[in-house]
Amino acid sequence: MMDQIRETARTAGRDPSDLHLITCAFVSILSRSPGEGRPDFVGTLDEIRCDVARAHALGVTEIVFASGFASRELRLDEYFRTLEQLRAVA
C-alpha cells in the first residue's frame, strides 16, 4: 500500500521519503494467546512483537500505542505499565 502511495508522490514530482504512514494500535497485552482470529496488537508480547514487525513490513513508519481501550481500563498507571512492557517490542 505504502509503495503505491510513494509511487504516486514520485509521479507527482514529490519526494516519497517525506511521506510517513502512522497507525494507532489499540493494544492489549495478555498472558495467554486469544488464539486464531485475534485482533492485531491483542495478545502476548511475542504476538504483538510479530504485529509490529508485520506493520513495519507494510510500510508503517510509526505506531501510536493506545492502551486500555480494549479492556476499558483507561487508568494512567495501567497505561504507563503497558508502555513499559512495550519498550521490549518496539
N, C-alpha and C positions, 0 to 999 in steps of 0.2 A: 504494500500500500504506500509506504513512505517513498519507495523508489519511484512510483508513478508521480507522486506529488513533486519530488525533486526534479524529475524529468520535465514536468510541466513548467516549473520555475526556470529551468535551464533554457527551455524553448522560448520562454518569455523574456530572456535576457537577464534573468536574476541569478544571484549566487545561491545555489541549492544548499550550501553549507550554512547559510543563515537561517534555515528552517529547522525547527525543533518540534518533535512530537512528544507532548506531555500527556500522561494519563493519570487518572485518580484511581487508586486501588483501595477498595473498602475491605481492609484486611482483617482477618480473624484467625489468630494462631490457636490451634487445637493440639491437645496431647495425642490424639489419635486421628488418623485419616478419616474423613467422612466417606471415603470410597469413590467408586466410579460416578462420574457426573457431577463432581464437586465444582462449585464456582471457582473461578480464578481468584487467587490470593486468599483462599479459605482452606485451611488445612494445617499440616505440620510445618515446621520451619523448613524441612527439606523440600516439601511440596511447594512452598512459597518461593524458595530459592529457585526451583525449576520454573515457576511462573515468571519470576524476574528475568531469568535467562531467556525465556521464550519471548517476553516483551521486548527485550533488547534486540533479539534476532529479527523481530518485526520492524525495528527502526525506532522504537521508543527511546528518547534521549533523557527523559526524566520521569520518575514515578513519584507521585504525591501519595503517601500512605495515610489513609483516614481510618483510624482505629476506633472501635466502639460502636459503629453504626449498625453492623450486622447483629450484634448482641444487645443493642440499645444501652450499652454500658458507657455512656458519654461522660465519664469522670476523668478529670485531668490526671490523677495518679495512674489510672489504667492506661491512659493514652501514652504517658511517658514510659511506663513499664513496657508496653508493646514496642515503642520506638527503640528502646534499649535492646530488645530481643531482635529487632530487625537490623540492627547495625551489622550483625554477622552475615546477613543476607545480601546487603547492598554492596 
